[in-house]
Amino acid sequence: MRRHGKNASAPDACSTTAVRRGRAGWARLALLALTAGVLIPLVAAGLRSVFWVLIGVAGLALAAVGVWWALAHTGVVRALGIALSVLAPLTVLVLYAVFGLLAPAFVGLALWVLAVTAARMALAPLHVAPVRERTRVEPPRRPWILMNPRSGGGKVDRFRLVEKARAAGAHVVLLGSGHEDVSELARQAVSDGADLLAVAGGDGTQALVAEVAARHGLPFLVIPAGTRNHFALDLGLDRDDPAAALDALTDGVEVRVDLGFAADRVFVNNASFGTYAAVVGDPAYRDAKAQTILETLPDLLTGDDAPRLRMRAGDTRAEGLQALLVSNNPYRRAVDAARPGRRERLDSGLLGVLGVCVENSAQAARMVSGARSPGFLRLTAREVVVEADTDTVPAGIDGEHVVLPAPVLCRIAPGALRVRVPRHRPGTPVNRPEVDWPRVARIALRPLLPG
């Protein structure tokens, strides 16, 4: 029975009121946990609690100095750095235990985590906009899929991707020795009449074929058969079941996403310059990652050959950067243990920029303050210019080492790539708002109005 008039909106009104009550409940829990997290250490240590907080911060700063020594030096200094990075926080824990403050400290930390989690729940959008319905697209007539059997430890064979793709009507090409020109293979597929290009492999291979697809206006299909598959993750695909991506061939929808460019090279995730790019470029990196990093970092951070980059983005200038990361859409935050390397969206039309400059132990200690540290740069831009004192700049394009002529113009092409995804997939990252405590307090104390 269809409802008319005022009562027709009753379910929506009830739903809105319930959401408001839920938000108020989370806000009150956040304030209660925050208050308890402050009072418990204060009651346990009295006015000395400020002193013990400073001891904890000092321990973290000394640990950061130890990490810096371990990375930027060799020999005895590296050994001292390793010892300091371990002993500093351990000493703080021992002091807390001796003076009976270990349990209150852990309880206070747990309550702080609870307070932040509850605050974010309270600040979640009141009305969740429904997912924009997209018209289902017709299945491709001549899909072409490039598969790398070596990616992801052999996911192509383990998930029987070749058989399943061919059963869905796709023409499959397998990479062999690793010396093939991936872009040329994709261009040849277009010449042969392919109406969809796809890759089962790592993000570096995805970027090369995505560029060809975007250039010819063809849809692109991502099959997460690589090791990390960050692009697939942010598209909402199931990385644990690469074969599920093949559903897009028969029951798919299409989304438009941005593409990043570093000079003439496309990246779907990011382009890195400086320290990381130099490490990736070392021939020994592929076979011995940890050993190569430990052997090369001292010279890259403090040696005569240490990279020093300059960056221009709009009115922002920075110089002396040791590492610079330019991403296709900004990452959520610099360090996110819950969702490392996640992007809220892939269609904002903005590059994300992260830069680091740490030259000594004092700056390493100040990095404990996080993203507001003077040694840390974070911004968004439509174009970024990377400059160096050399004619060329090593770069890591989605993890692949390349050398680009300096200066390097990084730009974003909004909506340049048509991506075909399954209609049913796990989904994209959930927005977690930053904590605004005054707003949380207003939500907690605001009386609920009827309707």
Sequence and secondary structure as in RCSB ss.txt:
>XXXX:A:sequence
MRRHGKNASAPDACSTTAVRRGRAGWARLALLALTAGVLIPLVAAGLRSVFWVLIGVAGLALAAVGVWWALAHTG
VVRALGIALSVLAPLTVLVLYAVFGLLAPAFVGLALWVLAVTAARMALAPLHVAPVRERTRVEPPRRPWILMNPR
SGGGKVDRFRLVEKARAAGAHVVLLGSGHEDVSELARQAVSDGADLLAVAGGDGTQALVAEVAARHGLPFLVIPA
GTRNHFALDLGLDRDDPAAALDALTDGVEVRVDLGFAADRVFVNNASFGTYAAVVGDPAYRDAKAQTILETLPDL
LTGDDAPRLRMRAGDTRAEGLQALLVSNNPYRRAVDAARPGRRERLDSGLLGVLGVCVENSAQAARMVSGARSPG
FLRLTAREVVVEADTDTVPAGIDGEHVVLPAPVLCRIAPGALRVRVPRHRPGTPVNRPEVDWPRVARIALRPLLP
G
>XXXX:A:secstr
    GGGGGHHHHHHHHHHHHHHHHHHHHHHHHHHHHHHHHHHHHGGGHHHHHHHHHHHHHHHHHHHHHHHH  H
HHHHHHHHHHHHHHHHHHHHHHHTT HHHHHHHHHHHHHHHHHHHHHTS SS             SSEEEEE TT
GGGTHHHHTTHHHHHHHTT EEEE  SS S HHHHHHHHHHTT SEEEEEE HHHHHHHHHHHHHTT  EEEEE 
SSS HHHHHTT  TT GGGGGGGGTSEEEEEEEEEEETTEEESSEEEEEHHHHHHHSTTTTT HHHHHHHHHHHH
HHSTT   EEEEETTEEEEEESEEEEEES BS S  SSSTT BS S SS EEEEEE   SHHHHHHGGGGGGSTT
EEEEEESEEEEE SSSEEEEEETTEEEEEESSEEEEEEEEEEEEEEESS            HHHHHHHHHS    
 
